[in-house]
C-alpha cells in the first residue's frame, strides 16, 4: 500500500520528536543529561538500525542521524564511538544505506531532474537522509580521521 510507505505513523512522529528533544538536551544542557547519554545513544542507535528506507521514516532517520552526528562531533563524547567496531557499524549500517539512492529518489529525479539536482545533489535539502549521513561522516572524519578513512576505503 502506497500510504503505508509515505505516511509516518503517530508513533514514528513521536519517536522523531523525542529524539529531537534528546538532541536539544545533549546540545544545550549537557551536564544533567550526561549520566543518561550512553543509554539514550544505544536506544537511538538501535531504533535507527530498524528504520526502513520508506519515505515515512525519513524524519525519524534524519533526526536520529543528526543526534548521532552531534555526539560524534564533540570531543567529550569520543569514548562512545572510538571502538573500531562501532565506527564500522556506523559506516556500514547507517551512513552507506542512507547515502544510497532510493526508488523514491529515482522517481523524483525522473519527474524533475533540475529540482532534484538543486535540492539533493547541491545540498540545499538539509533534511535529507543523504545530507544528514554526509554530516555524520564529516563529524567522524574530524574525530577519527584515520579510522574513518580506512573503513570507508573498504567500501569503495
LINTA-V515475 format. One record per residue. RES is the residue in one small letter. SS is DSSP state (H for helix, E for strand, L for the rest). Layout:
BEGIN
<<RES | SS> <RES | SS>>
END
This chain:
BEGIN
<<x | L> <x | H> <x | H> <x | H> <x | H> <x | H> <x | L> <x | L> <x | L> <x | H> <x | H> <x | H> <x | H> <x | H> <x | H> <x | H> <x | H> <x | H> <x | H> <x | H> <x | H> <x | H> <x | H> <x | H> <x | H> <x | H> <x | H> <x | H> <x | L> <x | H> <x | H> <x | H> <x | H> <x | H> <x | H> <x | H> <x | H> <x | H> <x | H> <x | H> <x | H> <x | H> <x | H> <x | H> <x | H> <x | H> <x | H> <x | H> <x | H> <x | H> <x | L> <x | L> <x | L> <x | L> <x | H> <x | H> <x | H> <x | H> <x | H> <x | H> <x | H> <x | H> <x | H> <x | H> <x | H> <x | H> <x | H> <x | H> <x | H> <x | H> <x | H> <x | H> <x | H> <x | L> <x | H> <x | H> <x | H> <x | H> <x | H> <x | H> <x | H> <x | L> <x | L> <x | H> <x | H> <x | H> <x | H> <x | H> <x | H> <x | H> <x | H> <x | H> <x | H> <x | H> <x | H> <x | H> <x | H> <x | H> <x | H> <x | L> <x | L> <x | L> <x | H> <x | H> <x | H> <x | H> <x | H> <x | H> <x | H> <x | H> <x | H> <x | L> <x | H> <x | H> <x | H> <x | H> <x | H> <x | H> <x | H> <x | H> <x | H> <x | L> <x | L> <x | L> <x | L> <x | L> <x | L> <x | L> <x | H> <x | H> <x | H> <x | H> <x | H> <x | H> <x | H> <x | H> <x | H> <x | H> <x | H> <x | H> <x | H> <x | H> <x | H> <x | L> <x | H> <x | H> <x | H> <x | H> <x | H> <x | H> <x | H> <x | H> <x | H> <x | L> <x | L> <x | L>>
END
